[in-house]
Amino acid sequence: MTTREMLSIWWEEKWVRYLVFSLTPIGLIDAIYTVLLWNSYGAAFEFNPFVRYALSTDWWFLWFVIDIVSFSLFAMIAGSYYLHTRSRIFGNRTGWLAALLGFRIGAAAYNILLFYGFQAAFTAAAIAGIGSALLLRGLLGKTEDISKQRISGYWTGKYDSLRDRLLKRGTKVIEPTAPTHVATPVEAMQRDSTSLWLKRAAYLSIAALVFVTTPFFLVMVSDLTGAHTFSEIFGNIVFFNELSSTAFLAGFSSVVLLVIAMMYFILKAFSAKEGSW
């Protein structure tokens, strides 16, 4: 699976496209309410030390953009991975994707409920996250595409079955029983070795490490370019000059390189033998 396919296959199927579009705004909502909570309650509510450090600097808007873009890319990767590995024979492993998406939905729900003063914010957010993970696991585990015809046929079949049972109630009609055939169970696919999964976990850990260290790297870039002294020299209004333009180009290039690095290690984690990628 190439990098281009990882970011484009999700567009090929209509219902997966809608699913990705519905997940994309979650990153924006989470980032907005994280900033609102920070401005309202300070650092006391934020449990993530990396987010706390990023929001305490003058370059918090870079974390804001990265938070939105990273979740959008992850939603695209999830949709592309599902379509790329979907098979009636071998299946795919989408449980961890559904769990990560459900966790992020639960975190966004927690920030929203906490901001509006909901008493049982954590419990409600946990229910929302677990429910979303189970729903996404069911959607990403399907071997057939979702369409209006299939949904209509499903409920029509349920209605016809219920109507038949009601019409036959009270009658003594004995329905012929068809002979049952015991299907021979197919031998389960052999699990990956422990070393292979440890290798994949190492690559995913590196990708996660790149993500959580991004704010520190951007702060280092701002120190090298002198961008942290911009407000002291030119005031609070940001405009392009020899200092801000250099800082912007350096910061933008750094974000692109860090996203590429995260995508590379995620791709590398599933490029080993017996992997789905």
C-alpha positions as CSV (number, residue, x, y, z in Angstrom):
1,M,0.0,0.0,0.0
2,T,1.7,3.2,-1.2
3,T,1.4,6.6,0.6
4,R,-0.8,7.9,-2.3
5,E,-3.2,4.9,-1.9
6,M,-3.2,5.4,1.9
7,L,-4.6,8.9,1.4
8,S,-6.8,8.3,-1.6
9,I,-8.5,4.8,-1.6
10,W,-11.1,6.0,1.0
11,W,-12.6,8.2,-1.7
12,E,-13.4,5.3,-4.1
13,E,-16.4,4.0,-2.0
14,K,-19.3,6.4,-1.4
15,W,-20.3,5.3,2.1
16,V,-16.7,5.2,3.3
17,R,-16.3,8.7,1.9
18,Y,-19.2,9.9,4.0
19,L,-17.9,8.1,7.0
20,V,-14.5,9.9,6.7
21,F,-16.3,13.2,6.2
22,S,-18.3,12.7,9.3
23,L,-15.2,11.9,11.4
24,T,-13.1,14.7,10.1
25,P,-14.8,17.6,12.1
26,I,-14.1,15.8,15.4
27,G,-10.5,16.9,15.4
28,L,-11.6,20.6,15.0
29,I,-14.2,20.3,17.7
30,D,-11.8,18.7,20.1
31,A,-9.1,21.4,19.4
32,I,-11.6,24.2,19.8
33,Y,-13.0,23.0,23.2
34,T,-9.5,22.2,24.4
35,V,-8.5,25.9,23.9
36,L,-11.8,27.1,25.4
37,L,-11.3,25.0,28.5
38,W,-7.7,26.2,28.7
39,N,-8.8,29.8,28.6
40,S,-11.6,29.2,31.1
41,Y,-10.0,26.9,33.7
42,G,-6.3,27.0,32.9
43,A,-3.9,24.0,33.0
44,A,-5.7,22.3,35.8
45,F,-8.2,20.4,33.6
46,E,-5.7,19.2,31.0
47,F,-4.2,15.8,31.8
48,N,-1.9,15.5,28.8
49,P,1.5,17.1,29.7
50,F,2.4,17.6,26.1
51,V,-0.8,19.5,25.3
52,R,-0.4,21.5,28.5
53,Y,3.1,22.5,27.4
54,A,2.0,23.3,23.9
55,L,-0.9,25.5,25.0
56,S,1.4,27.4,27.5
57,T,3.6,28.7,24.7
58,D,3.0,31.5,22.2
59,W,2.9,29.0,19.3
60,W,-0.2,27.2,20.5
61,F,-1.9,27.7,17.2
62,L,0.6,25.3,15.6
63,W,-0.6,22.6,17.9
64,F,-4.2,23.6,17.0
65,V,-3.5,23.1,13.3
66,I,-1.6,19.8,13.9
67,D,-4.4,18.5,16.1
68,I,-7.0,19.0,13.4
69,V,-4.8,17.8,10.4
70,S,-3.5,14.7,12.2
71,F,-7.0,13.4,13.0
72,S,-8.2,14.1,9.5
73,L,-5.3,12.2,8.1
74,F,-5.9,9.3,10.5
75,A,-9.6,9.1,9.4
76,M,-8.5,8.9,5.8
77,I,-5.9,6.2,6.6
78,A,-8.5,4.2,8.5
79,G,-10.9,4.3,5.5
80,S,-8.2,3.4,3.0
81,Y,-6.9,0.6,5.2
82,Y,-10.3,-0.9,5.5
83,L,-11.0,-0.9,1.8
84,H,-7.5,-2.1,1.0
85,T,-7.6,-5.1,3.3
86,R,-11.3,-6.0,3.1
87,S,-11.6,-9.6,2.0
88,R,-14.0,-12.5,2.6
89,I,-11.1,-14.9,2.9
90,F,-8.5,-13.3,5.1
91,G,-10.4,-10.4,6.7
92,N,-8.6,-7.4,8.2
93,R,-7.6,-6.1,11.6
94,T,-9.6,-2.9,12.1
95,G,-10.3,-3.3,15.9
96,W,-7.4,-1.1,16.9
97,L,-8.4,1.6,14.4
98,A,-12.0,1.6,15.8
99,A,-10.6,1.7,19.4
100,L,-8.4,4.8,18.6
101,L,-11.3,6.6,16.8
102,G,-13.6,5.8,19.7
103,F,-11.1,7.1,22.2
104,R,-10.8,10.4,20.3
105,I,-14.6,10.7,20.0
106,G,-14.8,10.1,23.8
107,A,-12.1,12.7,24.5
108,A,-13.9,15.3,22.4
109,A,-17.2,14.5,24.1
110,Y,-15.5,14.9,27.5
111,N,-14.2,18.3,26.6
112,I,-17.6,19.5,25.4
113,L,-19.5,18.2,28.4
114,L,-16.9,19.5,30.9
115,F,-17.0,23.0,29.3
116,Y,-20.7,23.2,29.7
117,G,-20.5,22.0,33.3
118,F,-22.1,18.5,32.9
119,Q,-21.8,16.7,36.2
120,A,-21.1,13.2,34.9
121,A,-18.9,14.3,32.0
122,F,-16.4,11.4,32.3
123,T,-19.1,8.7,32.5
124,A,-21.0,10.1,29.5
125,A,-17.8,10.5,27.5
126,A,-16.8,6.9,28.3
127,I,-20.1,5.6,27.1
128,A,-19.9,7.7,23.9
129,G,-16.4,6.5,23.2
130,I,-17.1,2.8,23.8
131,G,-20.3,3.0,21.8
132,S,-18.5,4.8,18.9
133,A,-15.7,2.2,19.0
134,L,-18.2,-0.7,18.8
135,L,-20.2,1.0,16.0
136,L,-17.0,1.7,14.0
137,R,-15.7,-1.8,14.5
138,G,-18.9,-3.1,13.0
139,L,-18.7,-0.8,10.1
140,L,-15.1,-1.4,9.4
141,G,-15.6,-5.2,9.7
142,K,-18.2,-5.4,6.9
143,T,-17.3,-7.4,3.8
144,E,-20.1,-5.7,1.7
145,D,-20.7,-2.1,1.0
146,I,-23.6,-0.1,2.6
147,S,-26.2,1.3,0.3
148,K,-29.8,2.5,0.4
149,Q,-31.0,-0.7,-1.4
150,R,-29.3,-3.0,1.2
151,I,-30.7,-1.0,4.1
152,S,-34.1,-1.0,2.6
153,G,-33.9,-4.7,1.8
154,Y,-32.8,-5.5,5.4
155,W,-35.7,-3.7,7.0
156,T,-38.2,-5.0,4.4
157,G,-37.0,-8.5,5.2
158,K,-37.5,-7.9,8.9
159,Y,-41.0,-6.6,8.3
160,D,-42.0,-9.5,6.1
161,S,-40.6,-12.0,8.6
162,L,-42.6,-10.4,11.5
163,R,-45.8,-10.3,9.4
164,D,-45.5,-14.0,8.5
165,R,-45.1,-14.9,12.1
166,L,-48.2,-12.9,13.1
167,L,-50.2,-14.5,10.2
168,K,-49.2,-18.0,11.2
169,R,-49.9,-17.4,14.9
170,G,-52.8,-19.7,16.1
171,T,-52.6,-22.0,13.1
172,K,-51.5,-25.6,13.2
173,V,-49.5,-25.5,10.0
174,I,-46.4,-27.6,10.4
175,E,-43.6,-26.1,8.4
176,P,-41.4,-28.7,6.7
177,T,-37.9,-28.7,8.2
178,A,-35.1,-28.7,5.8
179,P,-32.2,-31.1,6.5
180,T,-29.4,-29.3,8.2
181,H,-26.0,-29.6,6.9
182,V,-23.1,-29.3,9.3
183,A,-20.5,-27.1,7.7
184,T,-16.9,-28.1,8.1
185,P,-15.2,-25.3,10.0
186,V,-12.4,-23.7,8.1
187,E,-9.1,-23.8,9.8
188,A,-8.4,-20.4,11.4
189,M,-5.6,-18.4,10.0
190,Q,-2.4,-18.7,11.9
191,R,-1.6,-15.9,14.2
192,D,1.4,-13.7,13.6
193,S,4.4,-14.4,15.7
194,T,5.2,-12.5,18.8
195,S,8.3,-11.0,17.3
196,L,6.4,-9.6,14.3
197,W,3.9,-7.9,16.5
198,L,6.6,-6.5,18.7
199,K,8.2,-5.0,15.6
200,R,4.9,-3.5,14.6
201,A,4.4,-2.1,18.1
202,A,7.9,-0.5,17.9
203,Y,7.1,1.3,14.7
204,L,3.7,2.5,16.0
205,S,5.5,3.7,19.2
206,I,7.9,5.7,17.1
207,A,5.0,7.3,15.2
208,A,3.3,8.2,18.5
209,L,6.6,9.5,19.8
210,V,7.0,11.8,16.8
211,F,3.4,13.0,17.3
212,V,3.8,13.9,21.0
213,T,7.2,15.5,20.6
214,T,6.0,17.8,17.7
215,P,5.2,20.8,20.0
216,F,8.8,20.6,21.5
217,F,10.3,20.4,18.0
218,L,8.2,23.4,16.9
219,V,9.3,25.4,20.0
220,M,12.9,24.6,19.1
221,V,12.3,25.8,15.5
222,S,10.8,29.1,16.9
223,D,14.0,29.5,19.1
224,L,16.3,28.9,16.1
225,T,14.4,31.3,13.8
226,G,13.9,33.9,16.6
227,A,10.1,33.8,16.1
228,H,9.4,33.8,19.9
229,T,10.7,37.3,20.1
230,F,8.4,38.6,17.3
231,S,5.8,40.1,19.7
232,E,8.5,41.8,21.8
233,I,9.9,43.5,18.7
234,F,6.9,44.2,16.5
235,G,3.9,43.9,18.9
236,N,0.9,41.6,18.9
237,I,-0.1,42.1,15.2
238,V,1.4,39.4,13.0
239,F,2.5,40.4,9.5
240,F,5.1,39.0,7.1
241,N,8.6,40.4,7.2
242,E,12.1,38.9,7.2
243,L,11.5,37.3,10.6
244,S,7.9,36.0,10.4
245,S,8.3,34.7,6.9
246,T,11.4,32.7,7.8
247,A,9.6,31.3,10.9
248,F,6.5,30.4,8.9
249,L,8.4,28.6,6.2
250,A,10.5,26.7,8.7
251,G,7.4,25.8,10.8
252,F,5.4,24.7,7.8
253,S,8.3,22.6,6.4
254,S,8.7,21.0,9.9
255,V,5.0,20.1,10.1
256,V,5.1,18.5,6.7
257,L,8.2,16.5,7.5
258,L,6.8,15.4,10.8
259,V,3.5,14.3,9.2
260,I,5.5,12.4,6.6
261,A,7.6,10.7,9.3
262,M,4.4,9.6,11.2
263,M,2.8,8.3,8.0
264,Y,6.0,6.4,7.1
265,F,6.3,4.6,10.4
266,I,2.6,3.7,10.4
267,L,3.1,2.3,6.9
268,K,6.3,0.6,7.9
269,A,4.5,-1.1,10.9
270,F,2.3,-3.1,8.5
271,S,4.8,-3.7,5.7
272,A,6.4,-6.7,7.3
273,K,5.7,-10.3,6.4
274,E,2.1,-11.5,6.9
275,G,1.0,-7.9,7.3
276,S,-2.2,-6.5,5.8
277,W,-0.5,-3.6,4.1
